[in-house]
Amino acid sequence: MTERLYYTDPYLREFDADLVDTVSYEGQTALVLDRTAFYPDSGGQPSDAGAFGDVRVIDVVDVDDGRLLHVVDRVPSVTRLHGTIDWTRRFDHMQQHTGQHVLSAAFARLLNARTESFHMGVEYSTIDLAREVSAREVAQAEDEANRVVWEDRPVAIRFASAEEAAAMGLRKESKREGTLRLIEVEGFDLSACGGTHVARTGAIGIIAVSASERFRGGSRITFLCGGRALTGFRALRDTVAGSVRALSVLPAELPAAIERQQAEGKELRRQIKDFQSKLAAQEADALSAAAAESNGTRTVLAAMPGWDAAGLKAIASRIIERPGHVVVLIGDFPAAPIVVARSADVRHDAGAILRALVGRHGGKGGGRPELAQGGGITASPEAVLDSARQLVSS
């Protein structure tokens, strides 16, 4: 069993330990020590990182027999090791985890909203509540949590039996037996937890809820503490500043400006679609008039620079409203959209022609005997249209 130094001193950054065993874990080298300050991936909190001299610690895993496996990039050359914790990562985790205790306690005390689970990600953390909460309730809990942070209350580590802990009034009942490690935020929260935490709530800095959403019959709350909250604020500040410059409005005017831009964009897209429809009709008439006729069938083969797949389809559909037409239209590279169509009175199979063309010239697509479309053609339009001419004539 590995002695867990972080249980009593989460601020310990360096330590010495003896190498007990070297094992394999999921194809990687893992070290077993007699003692460690490295926290394993557990309880929603990711593992610590760091090193033993020039041996890098990649992961730390808690196994059922009480050992901690330190997954490393190579085997050390000595058995007496000096471990160094990545303090930036450790302190960030301490801020987030202690902040979670305070925020969960605020939801429980004010709103009777129990925390079902906690997850700490790389950029943000989440708690899942047992019931849905409104935006107003989220703000209430956020205010209460930050009040406790700014009062700089002590955060103590205590140990008690499961029976003793149950009598103390834990925020959430623990299913563990034997001696429990308890984290106490003075006068506000008492929880069984094996994670690393700051010594006073003031070190959390701030607890900022960035999102709230319905989740599995309850609510998922996304939040950031301390340094992460500062990073999040800077990202938001830069985004707002960039948007303000782009739209030439004040920050408070951004929502209205975005709505106005969306409305204008929708109207422009409607106008473009209308113009494109009219232009497609003109293009269809011109292509049909210029098409060569053979045995009662007019064949329209054309490269159409500037037209997308929807435009080509509109032109082809307009042409085949007339009897006796076969149409192959190809657009610009690199997407190279292609449409093959034929009038109802013509026997050619548009789908078969398209399949033959992509078989020769790359790309993909498919469709019905009357109309087929595809894209990603790799050959030149001239080569594709030459093949199409042969296929139609045959």
MARLOPA-307829 format. One record per residue (C-alpha): residue number from 1; residue in one letter; x, y, z. Coordinates in nm, 4 decimals, padded with zeros to 6 digits. Each point is the difference from the previous one (the first is absolute). Layout:
BEGIN
SITE   pos   code       east      north         up
SITE   NUM      A          X          Y          Z
...
This chain:
BEGIN
SITE   pos   code       east      north         up
SITE     1      M    00.0000    00.0000    00.0000
SITE     2      T    00.1284    00.3457   -00.0925
SITE     3      E    00.0057    00.2728    00.2674
SITE     4      R   -00.1911    00.2982   -00.1400
SITE     5      L    00.1788    00.3146    00.1090
SITE     6      Y   -00.2545    00.2286   -00.1670
SITE     7      Y   -00.2643   -00.1240    00.2453
SITE     8      T    00.1498    00.2145    00.2759
SITE     9      D    00.2049    00.2551   -00.1963
SITE    10      P   -00.1430    00.0966   -00.3415
SITE    11      Y    00.2523    00.2866   -00.0176
SITE    12      L    00.2948   -00.2422   -00.0068
SITE    13      R    00.1837    00.0623   -00.3266
SITE    14      E    00.3063   -00.2289    00.0373
SITE    15      F    00.0624   -00.3266    00.1812
SITE    16      D    00.2359   -00.2974    00.0223
SITE    17      A   -00.1116   -00.3608   -00.0342
SITE    18      D    00.1317   -00.3526   -00.0569
SITE    19      L   -00.0839   -00.1933   -00.3155
SITE    20      V   -00.1823   -00.3173    00.1087
SITE    21      D   -00.0875   -00.1546   -00.3363
SITE    22      T   -00.0064    00.0619   -00.3754
SITE    23      V   -00.3049   -00.1365   -00.1787
SITE    24      S   -00.1754    00.0269   -00.3365
SITE    25      Y   -00.3252    00.1949   -00.0259
SITE    26      E   -00.1870   -00.0030   -00.3320
SITE    27      G    00.3261   -00.0525   -00.1852
SITE    28      Q    00.1858    00.2774    00.1854
SITE    29      T    00.2558   -00.0014    00.2787
SITE    30      A   -00.1409    00.0746    00.3477
SITE    31      L    00.1815    00.0513    00.3293
SITE    32      V   -00.1227   -00.1039    00.3446
SITE    33      L    00.1457    00.2077    00.2874
SITE    34      D   -00.0141   -00.0353    00.3748
SITE    35      R   -00.1381    00.3576    00.0257
SITE    36      T   -00.1106    00.2698   -00.2388
SITE    37      A   -00.1331    00.3549   -00.0286
SITE    38      F   -00.1419   -00.0680   -00.3473
SITE    39      Y   -00.3809    00.0020   -00.0099
SITE    40      P   -00.1611   -00.2723   -00.2189
SITE    41      D   -00.2903    00.0435   -00.2409
SITE    42      S   -00.2920   -00.0396    00.2411
SITE    43      G   -00.3270    00.1524    00.1174
SITE    44      G   -00.0442    00.2206   -00.3068
SITE    45      Q    00.3449    00.1568    00.0434
SITE    46      P    00.2780   -00.0754   -00.2539
SITE    47      S    00.3355   -00.1317    00.1154
SITE    48      D    00.3057    00.2106    00.0739
SITE    49      A    00.2926    00.0317   -00.2377
SITE    50      G    00.3670    00.0517    00.0744
SITE    51      A    00.3266   -00.1890   -00.0027
SITE    52      F    00.2588   -00.2106    00.1816
SITE    53      G    00.3113    00.1847   -00.1095
SITE    54      D    00.0052   -00.0383   -00.3784
SITE    55      V   -00.2682   -00.2740    00.0027
SITE    56      R   -00.3351    00.1531   -00.0925
SITE    57      V   -00.3209   -00.1070    00.1789
SITE    58      I   -00.2741   -00.0394   -00.2631
SITE    59      D   -00.2874   -00.1272    00.2158
SITE    60      V   -00.0739   -00.1242    00.3503
SITE    61      V   -00.2442   -00.2870    00.0511
SITE    62      D   -00.1672   -00.1236    00.3177
SITE    63      V   -00.0306   -00.3809    00.0009
SITE    64      D   -00.2239   -00.2114    00.2211
SITE    65      D    00.2749   -00.1358    00.2264
SITE    66      G    00.0906    00.3465    00.1318
SITE    67      R    00.3005    00.0579   -00.2263
SITE    68      L    00.0445    00.3053   -00.2169
SITE    69      L    00.1524   -00.0649   -00.3411
SITE    70      H    00.2155    00.2840   -00.1354
SITE    71      V   -00.0027   -00.0385   -00.3783
SITE    72      V    00.3333    00.1340   -00.1289
SITE    73      D    00.1744    00.0511   -00.3336
SITE    74      R    00.2905   -00.2272    00.0958
SITE    75      V    00.1488   -00.2046    00.2839
SITE    76      P    00.2136    00.2022    00.2470
SITE    77      S    00.3600   -00.1028    00.0549
SITE    78      V   -00.0189    00.0238    00.3832
SITE    79      T   -00.2352   -00.1345    00.2679
SITE    80      R    00.0032    00.3070    00.2280
SITE    81      L   -00.2108    00.2574   -00.1800
SITE    82      H   -00.0584    00.3703    00.0432
SITE    83      G   -00.3449    00.0957   -00.1246
SITE    84      T   -00.1039    00.3471   -00.1153
SITE    85      I   -00.3635    00.0952   -00.0467
SITE    86      D   -00.1147    00.2223   -00.2872
SITE    87      W   -00.1183    00.2716    00.2389
SITE    88      T   -00.1861    00.2092   -00.2563
SITE    89      R   -00.2177   -00.3004   -00.0882
SITE    90      R   -00.0391   -00.1089    00.3645
SITE    91      F   -00.1036    00.3450    00.1271
SITE    92      D   -00.2476    00.0387   -00.2860
SITE    93      H   -00.1602   -00.3301    00.1004
SITE    94      M   -00.0059    00.1088    00.3651
SITE    95      Q   -00.1825    00.3215   -00.0931
SITE    96      Q   -00.2549   -00.1797   -00.2179
SITE    97      H   -00.0674   -00.2835    00.2450
SITE    98      T   -00.0381    00.2216    00.3064
SITE    99      G   -00.2157    00.2359   -00.2049
SITE   100      Q   -00.2204   -00.2955   -00.0895
SITE   101      H   -00.0519   -00.0833    00.3687
SITE   102      V   -00.1026    00.3582    00.0733
SITE   103      L   -00.2284    00.0310   -00.3048
SITE   104      S   -00.1647   -00.3383    00.0606
SITE   105      A   -00.0578    00.0941    00.3636
SITE   106      A   -00.1568    00.3311   -00.1084
SITE   107      F   -00.2443   -00.1808   -00.2310
SITE   108      A   -00.0822   -00.2496    00.2760
SITE   109      R   -00.0419    00.2543    00.2818
SITE   110      L   -00.1935    00.2665   -00.1918
SITE   111      L   -00.1979   -00.2037   -00.2512
SITE   112      N    00.0005   -00.3597    00.1234
SITE   113      A    00.1639   -00.0954   -00.3310
SITE   114      R    00.2257   -00.3005    00.0588
SITE   115      T    00.3194   -00.0543   -00.2013
SITE   116      E   -00.0065   -00.3419   -00.1662
SITE   117      S    00.3398    00.0096   -00.1714
SITE   118      F    00.3031    00.2197   -00.0631
SITE   119      H    00.2435    00.0073   -00.2919
SITE   120      M    00.3106    00.2134   -00.0366
SITE   121      G    00.1057    00.0594   -00.3586
SITE   122      V    00.3069    00.1698   -00.1417
SITE   123      E   -00.1721    00.3364   -00.0552
SITE   124      Y   -00.3122   -00.0121    00.2187
SITE   125      S   -00.1791   -00.2145    00.2564
SITE   126      T   -00.3591   -00.1183    00.0364
SITE   127      I   -00.2360   -00.1138    00.2724
SITE   128      D   -00.3233   -00.1842   -00.0715
SITE   129      L   -00.2900    00.0915    00.2282
SITE   130      A   -00.2888   -00.2304    00.0856
SITE   131      R   -00.2625    00.2566   -00.1022
SITE   132      E   -00.0386    00.2787   -00.2529
SITE   133      V    00.0940    00.3479    00.1181
SITE   134      S   -00.0932    00.3344   -00.1522
SITE   135      A    00.2403    00.2741   -00.1058
SITE   136      R   -00.1060    00.1986    00.3058
SITE   137      E    00.0760   -00.2948    00.2301
SITE   138      V    00.3399   -00.0522   -00.1645
SITE   139      A    00.0855    00.3653    00.0685
SITE   140      Q   -00.1089   -00.0377    00.3647
SITE   141      A    00.2243   -00.3022    00.0535
SITE   142      E    00.2881    00.1693   -00.1830
SITE   143      D   -00.0297    00.3076    00.2245
SITE   144      E   -00.0126   -00.2117    00.3143
SITE   145      A    00.3012   -00.2072   -00.1060
SITE   146      N    00.2077    00.3110   -00.0676
SITE   147      R   -00.1022    00.1495    00.3337
SITE   148      V    00.1605   -00.3024    00.1661
SITE   149      V    00.3075    00.0293   -00.2240
SITE   150      W    00.0537    00.3661    00.0869
SITE   151      E   -00.0460   -00.0631    00.3721
SITE   152      D    00.3219   -00.2045   -00.0279
SITE   153      R   -00.1247   -00.2812    00.2205
SITE   154      P    00.2363   -00.2799    00.1096
SITE   155      V   -00.0148   -00.3284   -00.1901
SITE   156      A    00.0981   -00.2830    00.2340
SITE   157      I    00.0878   -00.3657   -00.0529
SITE   158      R   -00.1484   -00.2389    00.2560
SITE   159      F   -00.0144   -00.3759    00.0386
SITE   160      A   -00.2886   -00.1936    00.1552
SITE   161      S   -00.1631   -00.3400   -00.0082
SITE   162      A   -00.3002   -00.0487   -00.2269
SITE   163      E   -00.2283   -00.0027    00.3049
SITE   164      E    00.1518    00.3184    00.1429
SITE   165      A   -00.0187    00.1744   -00.3358
SITE   166      A   -00.3671   -00.0932   -00.0442
SITE   167      A   -00.0791    00.1617    00.3344
SITE   168      M    00.1779    00.3216   -00.1033
SITE   169      G   -00.2516    00.0755   -00.2746
SITE   170      L    00.1843   -00.0492   -00.3279
SITE   171      R   -00.1402    00.1912   -00.2970
SITE   172      K   -00.0104   -00.3261   -00.1945
SITE   173      E   -00.0094   -00.3469    00.1552
SITE   174      S    00.3200   -00.1957   -00.0541
SITE   175      K   -00.0173   -00.3644   -00.1106
SITE   176      R    00.3551   -00.0685    00.1149
SITE   177      E    00.0784   -00.1939    00.3156
SITE   178      G    00.2806    00.0303    00.2506
SITE   179      T    00.1843    00.3270    00.0551
SITE   180      L   -00.1211    00.2883   -00.2143
SITE   181      R    00.1905    00.3089   -00.1031
SITE   182      L   -00.2216    00.3053    00.0502
SITE   183      I    00.0359    00.3471   -00.1495
SITE   184      E   -00.1596    00.2702    00.2147
SITE   185      V   -00.0694    00.3537   -00.1179
SITE   186      E   -00.0499    00.1718    00.3330
SITE   187      G   -00.3656    00.0479    00.0798
SITE   188      F   -00.1132   -00.0792   -00.3544
SITE   189      D    00.0827   -00.3486   -00.1286
SITE   190      L    00.1195   -00.3405    00.1147
SITE   191      S    00.0644   -00.2676   -00.2617
SITE   192      A    00.1865   -00.3283   -00.0276
SITE   193      C    00.2623    00.0499   -00.2706
SITE   194      G    00.3441   -00.1288   -00.0946
SITE   195      G    00.0918    00.2932   -00.2246
SITE   196      T    00.2426    00.2879    00.0436
SITE   197      H   -00.1336    00.3331    00.1268
SITE   198      V    00.1197    00.3485    00.0917
SITE   199      A    00.0533    00.0886    00.3671
SITE   200      R   -00.2377    00.2986    00.0004
SITE   201      T   -00.2944    00.0875   -00.2237
SITE   202      G    00.1640    00.3300   -00.0970
SITE   203      A    00.2513   -00.1965   -00.2090
SITE   204      I   -00.2865   -00.1077   -00.2283
SITE   205      G   -00.0057    00.3614   -00.1197
SITE   206      I   -00.3424    00.0024   -00.1630
SITE   207      I   -00.2651   -00.2481   -00.1113
SITE   208      A   -00.1582    00.0932   -00.3332
SITE   209      V   -00.2861   -00.1999   -00.1510
SITE   210      S    00.0404    00.0144   -00.3780
SITE   211      A   -00.2971   -00.2147   -00.1063
SITE   212      S   -00.3049   -00.1877    00.1247
SITE   213      E   -00.2034   -00.2543   -00.1947
SITE   214      R   -00.2582   -00.2710    00.0508
SITE   215      F    00.1616   -00.3395    00.0401
SITE   216      R   -00.1598   -00.3383    00.0759
SITE   217      G   -00.2916    00.1432    00.1912
SITE   218      G    00.2180    00.2435    00.1919
SITE   219      S    00.2491    00.2730   -00.0856
SITE   220      R    00.3618    00.0010   -00.1107
SITE   221      I    00.1921    00.2999    00.1347
SITE   222      T    00.3256    00.1008   -00.1699
SITE   223      F    00.2342    00.2121    00.2096
SITE   224      L    00.3542    00.1386    00.0236
SITE   225      C    00.2012    00.0884    00.3099
SITE   226      G    00.3086    00.2104    00.0651
SITE   227      G    00.2461    00.0063   -00.2875
SITE   228      R   -00.2460   -00.1677   -00.2358
SITE   229      A   -00.2565    00.2715    00.0695
SITE   230      L    00.2611    00.2639   -00.0881
SITE   231      T    00.0880   -00.1828   -00.3217
SITE   232      G   -00.3684   -00.0303   -00.0844
SITE   233      F   -00.0564    00.3706    00.0654
SITE   234      R    00.2918    00.0937   -00.2277
SITE   235      A   -00.1387   -00.2188   -00.2802
SITE   236      L   -00.3441    00.1569    00.0412
SITE   237      R    00.1500    00.3496    00.0125
SITE   238      D    00.1971   -00.0587   -00.3210
SITE   239      T   -00.3053   -00.1472   -00.1737
SITE   240      V   -00.2187    00.2945    00.0986
SITE   241      A    00.2694    00.2516   -00.0987
SITE   242      G    00.0411   -00.1634   -00.3403
SITE   243      S   -00.3753   -00.0067   -00.0554
SITE   244      V   -00.0339    00.3639    00.1053
SITE   245      R    00.2694    00.1017   -00.2501
SITE   246      A   -00.1511   -00.2060   -00.2797
SITE   247      L   -00.3537    00.1323    00.0508
SITE   248      S    00.0917    00.3565    00.1100
SITE   249      V   -00.2325   -00.0092    00.3010
SITE   250      L    00.0315    00.0278    00.3770
SITE   251      P    00.0203   -00.3248    00.2025
SITE   252      A   -00.3542    00.0421    00.1315
SITE   253      E   -00.1252    00.0336   -00.3587
SITE   254      L    00.1486   -00.3330   -00.1160
SITE   255      P   -00.3140   -00.2185    00.0352
SITE   256      A   -00.2135    00.2420   -00.2022
SITE   257      A    00.2753    00.0426   -00.2591
SITE   258      I    00.0343   -00.3769   -00.0439
SITE   259      E   -00.3761   -00.0402   -00.0377
SITE   260      R    00.0027    00.2772   -00.2614
SITE   261      Q    00.2857   -00.1676   -00.1881
SITE   262      Q   -00.1840   -00.3328    00.0051
SITE   263      A   -00.3190    00.1598   -00.1350
SITE   264      E    00.1922    00.1797   -00.2741
SITE   265      G    00.1861   -00.3187   -00.0892
SITE   266      K   -00.3264   -00.1940   -00.0250
SITE   267      E   -00.1474    00.2645   -00.2316
SITE   268      L    00.3159    00.0014   -00.2156
SITE   269      R   -00.0087   -00.3786   -00.0318
SITE   270      R   -00.3647    00.0214   -00.1064
SITE   271      Q    00.0857    00.2605   -00.2631
SITE   272      I    00.2975   -00.1995   -00.1265
SITE   273      K   -00.2141   -00.3102   -00.0290
SITE   274      D   -00.2599    00.1979   -00.1949
SITE   275      F    00.2607    00.1505   -00.2319
SITE   276      Q    00.1672   -00.3374   -00.0467
SITE   277      S   -00.3333   -00.1560   -00.0919
SITE   278      K   -00.0617    00.2656   -00.2629
SITE   279      L    00.3549   -00.0272   -00.1338
SITE   280      A   -00.0267   -00.3805   -00.0077
SITE   281      A   -00.3110    00.0310   -00.2167
SITE   282      Q    00.1854    00.2284   -00.2431
SITE   283      E    00.3034   -00.2319   -00.0089
SITE   284      A   -00.2257   -00.2984   -00.0608
SITE   285      D   -00.1738    00.1704   -00.2906
SITE   286      A    00.3327    00.1018   -00.1562
SITE   287      L    00.1559   -00.3444    00.0408
SITE   288      S   -00.3041   -00.1729   -00.1439
SITE   289      A   -00.0107    00.2345   -00.2985
SITE   290      A    00.3701   -00.0586   -00.0754
SITE   291      A   -00.0103   -00.3776    00.0442
SITE   292      A    00.0738   -00.2259   -00.2936
SITE   293      E   -00.2808   -00.2364   -00.1028
SITE   294      S    00.0490   -00.3586   -00.1157
SITE   295      N   -00.2745   -00.2533   -00.0623
SITE   296      G   -00.2547    00.2232    00.1730
SITE   297      T    00.2098    00.0485    00.3189
SITE   298      R    00.1738    00.3201    00.1034
SITE   299      T    00.3192   -00.0564    00.1998
SITE   300      V    00.1086    00.2778    00.2382
SITE   301      L    00.3619   -00.0390    00.1156
SITE   302      A    00.1426    00.3021    00.1819
SITE   303      A    00.2560    00.1137    00.2554
SITE   304      M   -00.1633    00.2561    00.2298
SITE   305      P    00.2597    00.2055    00.1923
SITE   306      G   -00.1379    00.1700    00.3123
SITE   307      W   -00.3024   -00.2296    00.0413
SITE   308      D   -00.0379   -00.2301    00.3006
SITE   309      A   -00.1814   -00.3345    00.0072
SITE   310      A   -00.3376    00.1586    00.0812
SITE   311      G    00.0342    00.2441   -00.2905
SITE   312      L    00.0978   -00.2729   -00.2455
SITE   313      K   -00.2960   -00.2085    00.1101
SITE   314      A   -00.2332    00.2978   -00.0489
SITE   315      I    00.1295    00.0580   -00.3552
SITE   316      A   -00.0176   -00.3702   -00.0910
SITE   317      S   -00.3501   -00.0339    00.1441
SITE   318      R   -00.1167    00.2984   -00.2058
SITE   319      I    00.1464   -00.1462   -00.3201
SITE   320      I   -00.1555   -00.3456    00.0386
SITE   321      E   -00.3446    00.1515    00.0392
SITE   322      R    00.0225    00.0060   -00.3801
SITE   323      P   -00.0232   -00.3319   -00.1867
SITE   324      G    00.2975   -00.1648   -00.1665
SITE   325      H    00.2936    00.1280    00.2108
SITE   326      V    00.3042   -00.1623    00.1634
SITE   327      V    00.2028    00.2286    00.2279
SITE   328      V    00.3487   -00.0265    00.1560
SITE   329      L    00.1174    00.3085    00.1920
SITE   330      I    00.3226    00.0293    00.2015
SITE   331      G    00.1058    00.2785    00.2371
SITE   332      D    00.3244    00.1412    00.1411
SITE   333      F    00.2885   -00.1847    00.1599
SITE   334      P    00.0957   -00.1178    00.2571
SITE   335      A   -00.3521   -00.1090    00.1017
SITE   336      A   -00.0944   -00.0463   -00.3694
SITE   337      P   -00.3737   -00.0608    00.0388
SITE   338      I   -00.1612   -00.1882   -00.2877
SITE   339      V   -00.3633   -00.0529   -00.1021
SITE   340      V   -00.1340   -00.2439   -00.2609
SITE   341      A   -00.3669    00.0160   -00.1018
SITE   342      R   -00.2346   -00.1010   -00.2808
SITE   343      S   -00.3517    00.0821   -00.1116
SITE   344      A   -00.2826   -00.2401    00.0783
SITE   345      D   -00.0283   -00.1141   -00.3632
SITE   346      V    00.3712   -00.0882   -00.0331
SITE   347      R    00.1277   -00.3541    00.0673
SITE   348      H    00.3453    00.0919    00.1358
SITE   349      D    00.0706   -00.0906    00.3669
SITE   350      A    00.1450    00.3062    00.1766
SITE   351      G    00.1113   -00.2079    00.3004
SITE   352      A    00.1887   -00.2461   -00.2196
SITE   353      I    00.1702    00.2813   -00.1920
SITE   354      L    00.1132    00.1649    00.3243
SITE   355      R    00.1327   -00.3264    00.1405
SITE   356      A    00.2010   -00.0533   -00.3169
SITE   357      L    00.1416    00.3542    00.0166
SITE   358      V    00.1142   -00.0235    00.3646
SITE   359      G    00.1400   -00.3434   -00.0753
SITE   360      R    00.2207    00.1556   -00.2653
SITE   361      H    00.0780    00.3375    00.1547
SITE   362      G   -00.0279   -00.0398    00.3791
SITE   363      G   -00.2491    00.1504    00.2401
SITE   364      K   -00.3254   -00.1519    00.1173
SITE   365      G   -00.3732    00.0342   -00.0471
SITE   366      G   -00.3203   -00.1705   -00.0979
SITE   367      G   -00.3666    00.0496   -00.0739
SITE   368      R   -00.3001   -00.1056   -00.2020
SITE   369      P   -00.0290   -00.0697   -00.3756
SITE   370      E   -00.1520    00.3485   -00.0446
SITE   371      L    00.2529    00.1973    00.2066
SITE   372      A    00.3274   -00.0753    00.1762
SITE   373      Q    00.2626    00.2176    00.1631
SITE   374      G    00.3432   -00.0296    00.1579
SITE   375      G    00.3267    00.1790    00.0649
SITE   376      G    00.3714   -00.0247    00.0551
SITE   377      I    00.0858   -00.0615   -00.3659
SITE   378      T    00.3789    00.0048   -00.0391
SITE   379      A    00.0316    00.0292   -00.3811
SITE   380      S   -00.0347    00.3174   -00.2032
SITE   381      P   -00.3524    00.1084   -00.1049
SITE   382      E    00.1009   -00.0507   -00.3649
SITE   383      A    00.0962   -00.3626    00.0637
SITE   384      V   -00.3172   -00.0695    00.1963
SITE   385      L   -00.2240    00.1570   -00.2649
SITE   386      D    00.1803   -00.1928   -00.2753
SITE   387      S   -00.0722   -00.3244    00.1871
SITE   388      A   -00.3586    00.1095    00.0510
SITE   389      R   -00.0365    00.0637   -00.3750
SITE   390      Q    00.1193   -00.3543   -00.0751
SITE   391      L   -00.2322   -00.1527    00.2624
SITE   392      V   -00.3055    00.1898   -00.1246
SITE   393      S    00.0674   -00.0769   -00.3638
SITE   394      S    00.0525   -00.3695    00.0701
